[in-house]
Amino acid sequence: MLKAVRKSILQSGSDLKTLALLIVILLIAFGVILPGKFLTTRNFQSMAFQLPELGLLAIAMAVVMLTGGINLSIIATANACGIVIATILTHTVSRDASIAASIGPLLLAVLAGFAVSALIGLINGLFIAYVGVSPILATLGTMTIVEGISVLVTRGRVISGFPELLLTIGNSSVLGIPVSFLIFIIAAWLVTILLERTPFGQAVYMMGSNETATEFSGINVRRVTVLLYGLSGLLCGISSLIMVSRFNSARVGYGASYLLITVLACVLGGLNPDGGFGRIVGLVLGLGVLQMMSSGLNLLGFSAHLTEALWGVIILVILFLRRARGKGLGFGLQPPRRGKEAMQ
């Protein structure tokens, strides 16, 4: 099984090359179609500002998909975290407060928000690992409960009016690179190290390949599942921090359309919905492809609703190619092996 895990990580090289080539093609195509509009510093900065919150939610989805699971509560978790952060800040510090006066309340609010998001993830993991509820039903139930509590707390209203220190996270840049984008890249790098360089990450890939065999190999599958969903919740919290900072507000319903796109980004990035295969670097490239397509279509004047419909078509096409070719996800990946073959 260990050989299968290593192979699943290494054999995605062709997948990454295909995604990189697709990015180059999009750059050339939109550069020709939109001269002086697409290949500009302003447009790339705009894409870098828009990508991080979606990217972090996609990573939150990806880490559980590697085990064959899914987390339908990522949007509700992120919004709940944002509401906690916003509520604490609006009750402890004014919007005109100095940086020195804002540091303490901001740290308290962020830690409380992250604790809530991680707790929601851990609850998902406990239901899946110990109660035996399927991931789709457990996270659907959690999503409904969290959304209901969030509406009850906020009464559906928008919470706004945050100190300048918070707003700098989602709206400032360092050497022309958005701070939020740097946070996303650091988070993606750390998750990559966790998954590809640690025993915990190896266990995640093994579970996705064959959970029964993983359990017989001495790995505490339940513990790994709980921690993995906790990590997913924490990543939702980081995304929420950026979202609240960029929008200068928090409410129930933000990012509702992101759920479909996170699944699309995972599939496009080479992750197998059945688990066991995929890398975060592939997901990042997939996100780059989607962001470029979204930006290019927007500059061409296409409706945002038409773009969302296009995402759904792309998912179906990729899954069709996977089934038709009997390979990964249409990009040359092999299907996960089961039983004795996976244990070799």
N, C-alpha and C positions, 0 to 999 in steps of 0.2 A: 504493500500500500504506500509506503514512503516513496518508492520510486515513482508511483503514479502521481503523487502529490508534486514531487519535483518536476516531473514532466509537464504537468498541467500549468506550472508557472513558467517554464522555459519555452514551451512550444507555441506561446502566443506571439512570438516574434513576427511572424508573417501577418498576424492580425494588426499589430501596431504599425507595421509598414504600410498596410492598406489604408489605415486611418490617416497616417501622416500624408500619404499620397492624395487622399481625398481632400485634406485641408489645403494642400498646394493647389489642387484643381479648383477648389472654391475661391481661393485667393485670386487666381488668374482670371477665372470666369467673371466674378463680380468686379474685379479691377477693370476688365474690358467693358463690361456692360454699364458700370457706374464710374466712369473716369472722374477723378478728382473728388469722389464722395466716399468710396469704400476704403481705398488704401490711403487713409489719412490718420494722423496721430489722434485727432479728435474722435474718430470712429472707433479706433482700437481702445482708447481710454474708456469710451462709453461701454464697449463690450466687456472690458475688464471690471467696470463698476457693476454691471448687471449679472455677471457670471457667479460670483462667490456664494450668494445665498442658495441659489439653485444647485451649485456644485457641492456644497456641504450636505444638502438634503439628499443628493444623489449618492454620495459616499455613505450616508446613513442607510440608504436603501441597499447599497451594494454589499455592505459587510454582512447583512443577514441573508441576502440572496446567495452568497457563497456557500451557505449551508442548505440551500434549497428552500429557505424561508422567505418571508416578505413582511414588510412593516407598513401597513396602511395608515398608521397613526402619525406619520412623520409631520404632516402639516398641522394637525391638531396639537401635537407636542410642541412644535416650534411656536405656534400662536400662544399656547399656554405659558411658555417660558417668557415670551415677549410681554404678555399681560402682567406677569409677576414682576418683571423688571420695571415696566412702566408704572405700575401701581406703587411700588416702593419708592421710586425716584420722585414721583409727583407728590408724595406725602412726606418726603424727607429733605428735599432741596428744591429751590426755585430755579426757573429756567435762566435767570440772570446771575446765578451764583458763580463765584470765581472758580478757577481750576482747583485751587487748594481746598475749597469748601466742598467741591463735588467729588473728590477722589474717594472719600470714605463711603458716602451713600452709594456711589456707583459700584464700588467693589462689593458692598453688601447686596445690592440688587442683582448684580451679575451672578454672584455665588448662589443666591437663593434661586434665581431662574435656572441656572445649570443643575442645581440639586433637584428641582422639580422635573426637568426634562429627563435627567438620568433616572429618577425614580419611576417615571412613567415607562421608560424602557425596561427597567428591572421588573416591573409588574408584568409587562408583556412576556418577558423571559420566564418568569415564575409560572405563569399560566401555561405556557407552551411546554416547558421542561418538566414541571412537576404535576400539573393537572392533566396534561395530555391534550389540551385544546390545540387544534390546527392553527398555524401562524396566521392564516388569512382571517379566521373567525376571532381569534384572540385580539389581534390588532384592530379589527373592525369594531369589536366591542369597546375596546379602549378608546378608539377614536370618537365613538358616539358619546361615551361618558365624559371624556375630556372636553369635547365641544359643548356639551350641555352645561357642564360646570362653568366653563368660560363665559358662555352667554349669560348664565345666572349671575356671575360676579360682575360682569361689565354692563349687563342689561342691553347688550348689543351696541353699546356706544364706543366711540373712538377715544383712546387715552393718548394725550399728546402734551407737549410742553416740557421738554427735557433740557438739561444743562448742555452747554456747548461741548463739554468734554466727551459726552456720549456721541454727539453728532459727528465728531471728527473721525470716529471709527469707520463709518460708512461713507464719508464724503471727502476725506482728505487723501493726499497722495505723498509719496516719498520718491523723489527723483522721477516724477511723472507716473509712478506706478501706484495705483490705489492701495491704501492700507488694507482694505477688505480683501483684495486679491492676494496680497501677501499672506494674510491669515489663512486663506483657502489653500494656497500652495504649501504652507507649513503643515496644515492639518493633513493634506493628502500625502505628504512625505512621511509624516509620523505614522499614519495608518498603513502605508506601504511597508515601512520597517516592521511594524507590529505583525502584519500578515505574512511577510516573506522572510523575516529574519528571527522569529521567536517561536518557541514551542506552542504558544497559544495560537499563532497564526497557522502553524502546521496542523494543529488539531481542527481548526476551522475548515481547511481544505479537505482533510480526511473525512470530516463529518459530511461534507457535501458530496464526496465520492461514494461513501458507504457508511452510514451512521452506525449500523449494527456492528460492522467489523471494527469501527473506531472504538466502540464501547468495549468490545472483547479485547482490544489491545491495551486496555488499562486506563484509558482517558475518561475523565469524569465529564461525560457529554452534557449532563444537566447543568453543571457549573459553567461550562463554556458557553452554553446557550444563554443562560441568564446574563453573564458578563457581556456577551456580544450584543444583546438587545439593550443593555445598559449603555454600551458604547454608542449604539445607534441613537439612543435618546440624547446623549451628551452632544453628539454632532448636530442634532436638531437644535439644541440650545445655542451652540455657536452660530449656526445659521440665523437663528432668531435675533441674536445680538446685532448682527450686521443688518438684518431687515428692519429692526426697530430704529437703528441709528440712521439708516438711509432714508426711511420714510418719515422719521420724526413722529411716529405714532405707532400704536399697537391696537389691534382689535381682532375679534373672531372673523375668520374668513380670508385673511391675507394669504396669498400664495395658493389658493385652492386649485389652480390649474397646474401647479408644479408636480402633483402626484403622478400624472400620466407621463410628464417629461422625464422624471427621475427614472421611471421604469424603462422608458425609451433610451435614455442615456446609458443605462446599465447594459441593455441588450446590444445597442450599437457599439458600446465599448468592449464587447467580447465576453461579458459575463453570461454564464449558462443559467437560465431560470431554474433548472433542476439542481444547481449547486455543483461545487467542486472545481469549477474552471473560471478564470478571469483575473484581471489585475487592475489595480487602481489607476495605473498609468494609462491603460486602455480606456478607462472611464473618463479620465481627464481629456484625452484626445477626442473621445466621443462628444463630450460637452463642448469642446472647441468647434467641432463640426456643426452641432446644433446651434450654437451661438452665432456662428458666421452665417448660417442659413437664415436664422431669424433676423439678423441685422440687415442682410442683403435684401430679403423679401420686404422688410419694413421700408427700406430706402426706395424700393421699387413701387411702393404704394399698395402692397398686398394687405388685405384685411388680417387682423390678428386672429380672428375666428377661423379664417381659411388656413392660417399657419398651424393652428392647433389640430385641425382636421388632417393636415399633412402629416403631423407627428403620428397620428393613429394609423395612417396608411403605411408609414415607414415601419412601424412595429410589426404589422401584419406581413409585410413583404419580407422582412428579416426572418421572422419565424417560419414563413413558407419556404424560404431558401434553405433554412436549417433542416426542415423535414425532407425537402426534395433532394437535397444533396447527401443527407445522412451524415453531415459534418456539423461542427460547432454551431455557430450562429450565422452561417453564410460567409464567414471570413476565414475558413480553413481549420477551425478548431474541431477536435474529435469529441464525440459524445462521452460523458462520464461512464466509466466501467463499473460494473456491479459484481457482487458476489466474489467468487474466488479470484477472478481476473483482477479486481481492484485491490486484493490483498497481496498481490505479488510485488 
